[in-house]
Amino acid sequence: MKILVVDDEFFARKAMVQMIQDWNAQVIVYEAENGREAMEQLNFAMPNLVLSDIRMPILDGIELAAFIYEHHPDTANIIISGYDDFKYAQQAIRFKVEHYLLKPVDKEHIWTLLEQYRDKVVMSTEKRLEDSFAALLYEGAPRKSLPLDIEGVDRYAIAVLRMNANYKDHVKQAVKRLLSAAQLRAIIIGDRRYADMIVMWLYDSGGISPTTEWIGEHRDCLKQMIRNWSQSSDYSLSVGMSSIHTDITGLAASYKEAKSALLYRLISGENQVYDAAFAGINRPYNYVAMDEWISCLYQKLMKGQTTEAVDTMRHFMTEAAQHHLSVNVLHDMCAKVTAMLNSVIELMNTRNDAAEVFLQPLDLHEYHSVGGITEEFTQVIMKLGERLLLNRIKTDMIEDIKNYMLHNYKQDILLEDLAKNMYFTDPAYLSRLFKKKTGMGFSQFLLSVRMLKARSMLENDTSLTISEVSSAVGFNDYSYFIQMYKKSFGETPGKYKSGNKQSDA
């Protein structure tokens, strides 16, 4: 914290400086004899707080307050005066002066105010650094816009912590305390996308300790945090750490490394620190076996063997996790399973009335383990299995109706009667389903069955009259039968019958 004391009275100024140093010897204190000198110090030193007398030569406290208000709005200002003058106080308020104190100043009062301002400065500095870090990480802010605190960074790493979202602030403060106790520097912000994650920028400026030792100290602090957390909470806490970078332009890549490392908690468990070196291990994997497994899963699902499909899914995923597959392989596996399930959905959508929504690629960061991913896919498989079974039932129902027509075409067959009395379903729904499965409306299909049967009877039994054939295939209206026959075959039944007799002769 930096404080500027402004007073033309030498002993009064020195007394105030001593009072501040008695409060905290680490505070940097600047001095000025008048407002003009104070302006120069403000521009040079950029203090957090100004303690100023009100009556001074060259430029007084009110004029200085106006300058601070206009040019250094982030600097707090306290005026100390020997005059209980309402006019002065009123002007001080106009320029956002924080406090207007009367001499002699009580030491305890000053110390209380300094405590308050120190807390404000710390919070303000943290907020400024957090905003700058977020702008760099998510928006690619230009380097020239960085505050001095960040501009001097010469090595850094990113750590991403995942915990129960309800405890994010608690974890954030606990990590700050541990790092501060170890004299390590970090900026901590919430992840913009995931409510249960915080992002830490572990950085150093002009550090003299070896790099491996420096990053090891951070890793040890985070491991201690996990131990403390696991002893006091039922919730897990996992950390992914990037490798060490030296260029600010690599911040996004560092963040990506840390999140990739964090995904190893799905495979190797929670409550651990995973670093980029662990994530970079290239474990061989048999992709041919994976493709064969997915093909087997598809076949079982399409055959209606839903239980077997679920068992296959669980067995393979469990076995894969036990072999500690890499995150890249896990990504590929989930993508292939999703694509296979979407192909089933696409096939279903071409057959069914109600379209099924396609699956989106899984975001692995939303899961706690490979088991959670397995259960997600299991639920989808079971749902699709039910839909496929229902589709088969619907298909069987339509085939049943078609067979009923073929054997009972001479009866008065009504879709409404079949829907309500035989299949206990809505007639409108049955009508839509029948047309979807056969490509023809119910009445049109029944008419085609009757016409084909009538043509067969006219061809094979010339002794039958047209009227007898009409009745035999379910027509009560002889004229309507002739009309429909001609519409179906382009000639009357009588002409067709005559043609058959001549050919027989």
ZILINTA-V485744 format. One record per residue. N is the residue number from 1. RES is the residue in one small letter. D_FIRST is the distance of its C-alpha to the first C-alpha in whole Angstrom. Layout:
# ZILINTA-V485744
n = (N,N)
res = (RES,RES)
d_first = (D_FIRST,D_FIRST)
This chain:
# ZILINTA-V485744
n = (1,2,3,4,5,6,7,8,9,10,11,12,13,14,15,16,17,18,19,20,21,22,23,24,25,26,27,28,29,30,31,32,33,34,35,36,37,38,39,40,41,42,43,44,45,46,47,48,49,50,51,52,53,54,55,56,57,58,59,60,61,62,63,64,65,66,67,68,69,70,71,72,73,74,75,76,77,78,79,80,81,82,83,84,85,86,87,88,89,90,91,92,93,94,95,96,97,98,99,100,101,102,103,104,105,106,107,108,109,110,111,112,113,114,115,116,117,118,119,120,121,122,123,124,125,126,127,128,129,130,131,132,133,134,135,136,137,138,139,140,141,142,143,144,145,146,147,148,149,150,151,152,153,154,155,156,157,158,159,160,161,162,163,164,165,166,167,168,169,170,171,172,173,174,175,176,177,178,179,180,181,182,183,184,185,186,187,188,189,190,191,192,193,194,195,196,197,198,199,200,201,202,203,204,205,206,207,208,209,210,211,212,213,214,215,216,217,218,219,220,221,222,223,224,225,226,227,228,229,230,231,232,233,234,235,236,237,238,239,240,241,242,243,244,245,246,247,248,249,250,251,252,253,254,255,256,257,258,259,260,261,262,263,264,265,266,267,268,269,270,271,272,273,274,275,276,277,278,279,280,281,282,283,284,285,286,287,288,289,290,291,292,293,294,295,296,297,298,299,300,301,302,303,304,305,306,307,308,309,310,311,312,313,314,315,316,317,318,319,320,321,322,323,324,325,326,327,328,329,330,331,332,333,334,335,336,337,338,339,340,341,342,343,344,345,346,347,348,349,350,351,352,353,354,355,356,357,358,359,360,361,362,363,364,365,366,367,368,369,370,371,372,373,374,375,376,377,378,379,380,381,382,383,384,385,386,387,388,389,390,391,392,393,394,395,396,397,398,399,400,401,402,403,404,405,406,407,408,409,410,411,412,413,414,415,416,417,418,419,420,421,422,423,424,425,426,427,428,429,430,431,432,433,434,435,436,437,438,439,440,441,442,443,444,445,446,447,448,449,450,451,452,453,454,455,456,457,458,459,460,461,462,463,464,465,466,467,468,469,470,471,472,473,474,475,476,477,478,479,480,481,482,483,484,485,486,487,488,489,490,491,492,493,494,495,496,497,498,499,500,501,502,503,504,505)
res = (m,k,i,l,v,v,d,d,e,f,f,a,r,k,a,m,v,q,m,i,q,d,w,n,a,q,v,i,v,y,e,a,e,n,g,r,e,a,m,e,q,l,n,f,a,m,p,n,l,v,l,s,d,i,r,m,p,i,l,d,g,i,e,l,a,a,f,i,y,e,h,h,p,d,t,a,n,i,i,i,s,g,y,d,d,f,k,y,a,q,q,a,i,r,f,k,v,e,h,y,l,l,k,p,v,d,k,e,h,i,w,t,l,l,e,q,y,r,d,k,v,v,m,s,t,e,k,r,l,e,d,s,f,a,a,l,l,y,e,g,a,p,r,k,s,l,p,l,d,i,e,g,v,d,r,y,a,i,a,v,l,r,m,n,a,n,y,k,d,h,v,k,q,a,v,k,r,l,l,s,a,a,q,l,r,a,i,i,i,g,d,r,r,y,a,d,m,i,v,m,w,l,y,d,s,g,g,i,s,p,t,t,e,w,i,g,e,h,r,d,c,l,k,q,m,i,r,n,w,s,q,s,s,d,y,s,l,s,v,g,m,s,s,i,h,t,d,i,t,g,l,a,a,s,y,k,e,a,k,s,a,l,l,y,r,l,i,s,g,e,n,q,v,y,d,a,a,f,a,g,i,n,r,p,y,n,y,v,a,m,d,e,w,i,s,c,l,y,q,k,l,m,k,g,q,t,t,e,a,v,d,t,m,r,h,f,m,t,e,a,a,q,h,h,l,s,v,n,v,l,h,d,m,c,a,k,v,t,a,m,l,n,s,v,i,e,l,m,n,t,r,n,d,a,a,e,v,f,l,q,p,l,d,l,h,e,y,h,s,v,g,g,i,t,e,e,f,t,q,v,i,m,k,l,g,e,r,l,l,l,n,r,i,k,t,d,m,i,e,d,i,k,n,y,m,l,h,n,y,k,q,d,i,l,l,e,d,l,a,k,n,m,y,f,t,d,p,a,y,l,s,r,l,f,k,k,k,t,g,m,g,f,s,q,f,l,l,s,v,r,m,l,k,a,r,s,m,l,e,n,d,t,s,l,t,i,s,e,v,s,s,a,v,g,f,n,d,y,s,y,f,i,q,m,y,k,k,s,f,g,e,t,p,g,k,y,k,s,g,n,k,q,s,d,a)
d_first = (0,4,7,10,13,17,20,23,24,23,23,22,19,18,19,16,14,16,15,11,12,14,12,10,11,8,5,6,9,11,15,17,21,22,21,22,20,17,18,18,15,14,16,15,11,10,8,6,8,11,13,17,20,23,26,25,28,28,25,25,22,24,24,21,20,22,21,17,20,22,19,16,16,13,11,12,14,15,19,20,24,27,29,30,31,31,31,28,26,28,27,23,24,26,22,20,19,17,18,21,21,24,24,24,21,21,19,19,18,15,14,15,13,10,11,12,9,7,10,10,7,8,12,12,10,13,15,15,15,18,20,20,21,24,25,25,27,30,30,30,27,27,25,24,22,20,16,15,14,17,19,19,20,24,25,25,27,27,28,30,30,33,33,35,33,33,31,28,25,26,26,23,21,23,23,19,19,22,20,17,19,21,17,19,17,18,18,21,23,26,29,31,34,34,33,33,31,27,26,24,23,22,21,20,19,21,22,25,26,29,29,32,30,26,28,30,27,26,29,29,26,28,31,30,29,32,34,32,32,36,37,35,36,40,38,37,34,35,33,33,32,32,33,30,30,28,29,27,30,31,29,32,34,31,31,35,35,33,35,38,38,37,40,42,41,44,46,45,43,40,37,37,35,36,35,37,39,41,41,43,46,49,51,55,56,60,59,63,63,60,62,66,64,62,66,67,65,66,70,69,68,70,73,72,71,67,67,68,65,63,64,64,60,59,61,59,56,56,57,55,52,54,54,50,51,48,46,47,51,50,49,52,54,52,53,57,57,56,58,61,60,60,63,65,63,64,68,68,67,70,72,70,70,67,64,62,58,57,54,51,50,48,44,44,40,41,44,43,46,49,51,49,50,53,54,53,55,58,57,58,61,62,62,64,66,67,67,70,72,72,73,76,77,77,79,81,82,83,85,87,87,89,91,92,93,95,97,97,98,101,99,97,94,91,87,86,89,87,84,84,87,86,83,81,79,78,81,79,76,79,81,77,77,81,80,77,79,83,82,84,85,86,90,90,90,92,94,94,95,98,99,99,101,104,104,105,107,109,109,110,113,115,117,114,114,111,111,111,108,106,107,106,102,101,102,104,105,107,106,103,103,105,102,100,102,102,99,98,100,102,105,107,108,111,111,109,112,115,113,113,117,118,116,118,121)
